């Protein structure tokens, strides 16, 4: 919720800056003068002021009227854009998404033991999520012994890369933690990750043998099951792919982590 608020304000601020730049560009080299309109039956008439008199604009001269009206409209919109830019900037500067949590953080250790916080501090929430026990997939036949920086065993070098990148980025995860998919039953996704700020779980599946026809067919069915159960790529599901022709790109992994698991400043 909190990160959503910040993201929306950041998005709005960028849109306002973009709009301001476009409008200011259009306001360069615009005609001067004033214009008025009147209606004669069903016909709209346009006049431009020249000195102390108003001159009627013939149809072929009405482009200048359009330019003047567009100038006035742009100037009015620009005033509102500048007002909103200032307002949104103030929110981004003053809004502290952790303000409520900090009330609990400020308590002494003795008082904390007697208080049930309205919003559980992030570190406590993450710690509870990490210590939840689960039984992973214990089938390891014909599998290399590959270990991550956390000391856990994974099934491939690519999974080790992803696990280590998550660990280095401070993204909590569980390896092969079972989840239930309707129509498929219990499965073991490669990683069940936690978006700390949004406090929501995100599945990360790495399909590492897409060049193998049988593996690819199995992977496509699995992807279909995810879709049928409401898992959407980039929202609550991350999918990465690999084959003998296309190896895992570590820069792509970095970009995914930075995009899906943004870290807000903590103070």
Steps between C-alpha positions, in 0.01 A plus 500: 500500500769747605730434206199523267426852627860612445518339156177669390625841615836441330320399182276807519802727557677363192186547291468859618863574413451344157181700440665822616788450259266429205277800571791739547636380167169575326483846656812608314441716191123526548302794360416797721165676520152421616212318341126473560217294360133552432225286356274593213227235483698178457819666381791581731672831426857586597649846554853616576578831664720736305566823684165616636289310245390143451558349158286215373703200390401335179504123484841491333644723776366301796825310562623802695188473717580137573857592596385775738239278665756222534743749654243612758406141576866397542569794731200406718603134513861595576388701803317194635794272419737728694259505796470121505875452450559705813234307697626155398861600567403606853331164559806309379725711722284484813320165484672236710361153417648361823371769735253268675762225535742749652264562791549139602873515423536795740368302797733351758555124492281457808210693348530316169432174681166636621387653172338334201587736213234600248754450224759234567850639440641381172797318645279301738257418218787382278658297779171321571459426129849358474478270803175335391580134458416314180589170336665553163550257217745241632552314172868546409584194286754569223534862616828686550590627843482875456472735798400865527657773712233423760627144510192335351514242226352584158464301179693707247763768461234738367289451811809575708550824306140608559509398867826687562370810320186499716707450814744778411208735426334431834197331345362233737426171324424132561641239267249248365235595754179314403192685380166366384365556150139412430485232233861400553547446871810571705804621309846622594583831328872576484468803727223650707614858553372773729452858390590665829324831439178359354517202738390262228640174368630468146578171328820483293527210255813445294448277200853396418467239225266657246696343216379156610165417339362293786617752764352788297163324472495442877599864562220634280241295689639631828485858374139440395416376850650816650287715269185306589571563869536876465877527475605786272852559371653806667230518767513184711703284262849529353606265222848475356604270219816333383616255235832375366487782243388771744673487837389687809574873483609625843430862405143400422471345847627826654244703303215271607595525867537879486161533326289251693663541841577871533652603830370814669742696714481412867590743775 
